Amino acid sequence: MQTVFFLVLIWIFIYTFGFAVTLWKGKQKLGALAVMGLCFTLLILPLFSNVK
């Protein structure tokens, strides 16, 4: 079950990071940085609460 959880988490990370790249290319650098921060938070926080 944890494998499925991490696969879904990685899929969400990749999708959201792609959106951040799109924002960066569209000259919206502040928004892109905010979304990248959200991406890395999304990736790091579950590791603290789910991994024993």
C-alpha positions, 0 to 999 in steps of 0.5 A: 500500500505504501508503494501505491501511496508513493507512486501517486505522490510522485505522479502529483509532484511531476504534474505540479512541477510541470505546471511550475515549468510552464509558469516559468516559461510564461515569465511568471517567475514568482508564481513558478517559485511558489508552485515549486516550493509547494511541490517540494513541500508536497514531496518532503512532508509525507516522508516525515509522517508516513515512513517509520 
